[in-house]
C-alpha cells in the first residue's frame, strides 16, 4: 500500500533529487505534481521538465540539463506509441548509471486509467485517451479537478497484474506501465553508504 508520508519532527534527512523529463507537456507534468502533493515523499524530491516530442528528444534534453543543473538521477517518462527511436533510447538509458526511462504501453493515459478501472488486454493509444475522458479523468489533455489520485494503490495493483515486475528501461507488454517502479523509488529510503 502506498502510504502518504506524514511530516516528521526534528531529524532532517537528505533527499535524493530526481529530475523528471516527460514526453508529454501537459498530462504527465500535471499528474506528477499531483503525485508529489499526495505522496509528499520523505526520501526524495523531484523537479519536472515537460519536454514534448519523442523519446530521443527527451533523452537529448536530459543531457543538456545534466550540464547546467544539479540532480542525483534523471527519470524519463515516455510512451511506446509509434516512436521509431524508442528502442535506441532505452538502450542508451540502460548503459547510463544516472538516467532511467519509465515506459507506459501504449501511453501514459493507460496509467491514469488504472486509477479508475481495471483495463486488461491490448489497447491502442486513441482508445486509452477516449477512456480517460469518458471516465472523467482528463479533459483536453489536462487532469480533471476530481482526478482520483487516492486510488494510486489500485493503479499500482492493476499495473503489476498486467506486468508483474515493472522495470525501468524496458518496454513491457501492451498494456503496461513502469510507474509503480518510479513510485517505489520515491518512497524507498536511500541506501546507506
Secondary structure as the mmCIF struct_conf table of DSSP 4:
data_model
#
loop_
_struct_conf.conf_type_id
_struct_conf.id
_struct_conf.beg_label_comp_id
_struct_conf.beg_label_asym_id
_struct_conf.beg_label_seq_id
_struct_conf.end_label_comp_id
_struct_conf.end_label_asym_id
_struct_conf.end_label_seq_id
HELX_LH_PP_P HELX_LH_PP_P1 UNK A 4 UNK A 8
BEND BEND1 UNK A 10 UNK A 10
HELX_LH_PP_P HELX_LH_PP_P2 UNK A 14 UNK A 15
STRN STRN1 UNK A 16 UNK A 22
BEND BEND2 UNK A 23 UNK A 23
BEND BEND3 UNK A 25 UNK A 26
HELX_RH_AL_P HELX_RH_AL_P1 UNK A 27 UNK A 39
BEND BEND4 UNK A 42 UNK A 43
STRN STRN2 UNK A 44 UNK A 50
BEND BEND5 UNK A 53 UNK A 53
HELX_RH_AL_P HELX_RH_AL_P2 UNK A 55 UNK A 68
BEND BEND6 UNK A 72 UNK A 72
STRN STRN3 UNK A 73 UNK A 79
TURN_TY1_P TURN_TY1_P1 UNK A 81 UNK A 82
TURN_TY1_P TURN_TY1_P2 UNK A 84 UNK A 85
HELX_RH_AL_P HELX_RH_AL_P3 UNK A 86 UNK A 95
BEND BEND7 UNK A 97 UNK A 98
STRN STRN4 UNK A 99 UNK A 105
BEND BEND8 UNK A 106 UNK A 106
HELX_RH_AL_P HELX_RH_AL_P4 UNK A 108 UNK A 113
TURN_TY1_P TURN_TY1_P3 UNK A 114 UNK A 116
BEND BEND9 UNK A 121 UNK A 121
HELX_RH_AL_P HELX_RH_AL_P5 UNK A 125 UNK A 134
TURN_TY1_P TURN_TY1_P4 UNK A 135 UNK A 136
BEND BEND10 UNK A 137 UNK A 137
STRN STRN5 UNK A 138 UNK A 139
TURN_TY1_P TURN_TY1_P5 UNK A 140 UNK A 141
STRN STRN6 UNK A 142 UNK A 143
HELX_LH_PP_P HELX_LH_PP_P3 UNK A 144 UNK A 144
TURN_TY1_P TURN_TY1_P6 UNK A 145 UNK A 146
HELX_RH_3T_P HELX_RH_3T_P1 UNK A 149 UNK A 151
HELX_RH_AL_P HELX_RH_AL_P6 UNK A 152 UNK A 162
BEND BEND11 UNK A 163 UNK A 163
TURN_TY1_P TURN_TY1_P7 UNK A 164 UNK A 165
TURN_TY1_P TURN_TY1_P8 UNK A 168 UNK A 169
HELX_LH_PP_P HELX_LH_PP_P4 UNK A 173 UNK A 173
BEND BEND12 UNK A 174 UNK A 175
STRN STRN7 UNK A 176 UNK A 177
HELX_RH_AL_P HELX_RH_AL_P7 UNK A 179 UNK A 187
BEND BEND13 UNK A 188 UNK A 188
HELX_LH_PP_P HELX_LH_PP_P5 UNK A 189 UNK A 192
#
